[in-house]
């Protein structure tokens, strides 16, 4: 679900590779309806929702694990995106992942790595409708990930909305793009790339235009400048004659061209080649669990746990206890889709101790909220930070209360299980205090100690939990724990 087009791809896994069965796209141009203050217009939303209504006719009754809906820049920055997401869920009943820019860049590079043989040092640019992703990679591994706020739809609205193709308009667009590319880290300016690749619609359209002028799709700065002069000679977009370029794509060529010229000039690029793979291929291969995409999120969790010196033996014990409690109530509370989120939270609940032990829940949440987490959508990253922030002491009622009602209910239930698991391991090296959990109804959790458990201190802890969970709408019932 991009800023310019929405794409639908249906594929099947065949002997370790993907076989594309069907693909289609609609030019929705969400970014065209994004105001400077980040409000997505009703018209833009309706274009997107109409596209989803069309796409929904292609779906069979697939399991959630077989479907992935990914949204990029415009929904990433739109302040009223929740309105769109809520309406979309009524059309296609699968969760929508709004992925961060660095995650979009990672998936783009991964899709390219699955589509062709890469060199030892590679530089990739993907010009989307609302953002441009630039990636440095070593063979199949992305090393530097960047997402810039310049795209063919947003720049078309800013600099070419009147359809006039003037040198002044190109200079203004290139100057704005220059500022974006200047913000890249120094690694991007080192040069000596074995391969420089461009992906997605804008670069493809420019290559098609160059093929019309020169007979091949080789992209150099001199050719890009010649194409710019040709566009200026035509004078306005209605007069552009590019037979090779899809008619709906032609109005976006000037904006994409300005961004690509800036990329060449700022980073000292000599030549660029178009590559077929991109975000969609990265998403598909990861969804299918093929090759290096077995479990990118789990690798991310393990990496960040190591980086912040988590006591992984203790974290594993807490995780095992939390997930055992989860299994006892997951079906009654409809929590199955959130199993991995809870497991990740239990594994990482103590990462903030690396900064300070007293408020480590807050420090841990800050680390999660402000880190690049490969494989995690914005919403999943937000939920993980929220669980870690509230796994001990008084919950943040305001933050939890701000969640959408259905999601808030799931998060409160997950939080109760996480807090109980952490609580039963407060002794760390002592044998854990084992609880059995039962979901009485949607708002009550019954806990009782396993036979033989000493629970004088545990009772005090659980009574404190009763008071802390009650304002969240969850009643903790204690059974078989009367004071001796």
QUIMO-V831156 format. One record per backbone hydrogen bond with DSSP energy under -1.0 kcal/mol. CO is the residue of the C=O (numbers start at 1). NH is the residue of the N-H. Records with the same first field share a line. If there is no record, write none. Layout:
# QUIMO-V831156
CO: NH / NH
This chain:
# QUIMO-V831156
1: 72
3: 31
4: 28 / 29
5: 2
6: 26
8: 24
10: 21 / 22
12: 19
14: 17
17: 14
19: 12
22: 10
24: 8
26: 6 / 28
30: 33
31: 34
33: 41
35: 38
38: 79
39: 35
41: 45
42: 46
43: 47
44: 48
45: 49
46: 50
47: 51
48: 52
49: 53
50: 54
51: 55
52: 56
54: 57
55: 58
60: 62
63: 66
64: 67
69: 97
71: 99
72: 76
73: 77
74: 78
78: 81
80: 83
81: 85
82: 86
83: 87
84: 88
85: 89
88: 91 / 92
92: 94
97: 71
98: 378
100: 104
101: 105
102: 106
103: 107
104: 108
105: 109
106: 110
107: 111
108: 112
109: 113
110: 114
112: 115 / 116
119: 139
121: 194 / 195
122: 137
123: 197
124: 135
125: 199
126: 133
128: 152
129: 153 / 154
131: 128
132: 148
133: 126
134: 146
135: 124
136: 143 / 144
137: 122
138: 141
141: 138
144: 136
146: 134
148: 132 / 150
151: 155
152: 156
153: 157
154: 158
155: 159
156: 160
160: 163
163: 237
166: 170
167: 171
168: 172
169: 173
170: 174
171: 175
172: 176
173: 177
174: 178
175: 179
176: 180
177: 181
178: 182
180: 183
181: 184
185: 188
186: 189
187: 190
195: 123
196: 273
197: 125
198: 275
200: 204
201: 205
202: 206
203: 207
204: 208
205: 209
206: 210
207: 211
208: 212
209: 213
210: 214
211: 215
219: 272
220: 224
221: 225
222: 226
223: 227
224: 228
225: 229
226: 230
227: 231
228: 232
229: 233
230: 234
231: 235
235: 165
236: 239
237: 240
242: 245
246: 249 / 250
249: 252
250: 253
252: 256
253: 257
254: 258
255: 259
256: 260
257: 261
258: 262
259: 263
260: 264
261: 265
262: 266
263: 267
264: 269
272: 219
273: 198
278: 282
279: 283
280: 284
281: 285
282: 286
283: 287
284: 288
285: 290
290: 293
295: 299
296: 300
297: 301
298: 302
299: 303
300: 304
301: 305
302: 306
303: 307
304: 308
305: 310
306: 309
310: 312
311: 315
312: 316
313: 317
314: 318
315: 319
316: 320
317: 321
318: 322
319: 323
320: 324
321: 325
322: 326
323: 327
326: 329 / 330
329: 333
330: 335
335: 338
336: 339
338: 342
339: 343
340: 344
341: 345
342: 346
343: 347
344: 348
348: 351
350: 353
351: 354
352: 355 / 356
357: 360
359: 363
360: 364
361: 365
362: 366
363: 367
364: 368
365: 369
366: 370
368: 371
373: 376
377: 381
378: 382
379: 383
380: 384
381: 385
382: 386
383: 387
384: 388
385: 389
386: 390
388: 391
395: 397
396: 400
397: 401
398: 402
400: 403
404: 408
405: 409
406: 410
407: 411
408: 412
409: 413
410: 414
411: 415
412: 416
413: 417
414: 418
415: 419
416: 420
417: 421
418: 422
419: 423
420: 424
422: 425
423: 426
424: 433
425: 428
427: 429
434: 450
436: 448
438: 446
443: 475
444: 440
445: 477
446: 438
447: 479
448: 436
450: 453
455: 459
456: 460
457: 461
458: 462
459: 463
460: 464
461: 465
462: 466
463: 467
464: 468
465: 469
466: 470
469: 472 / 474
470: 473
475: 445
477: 447
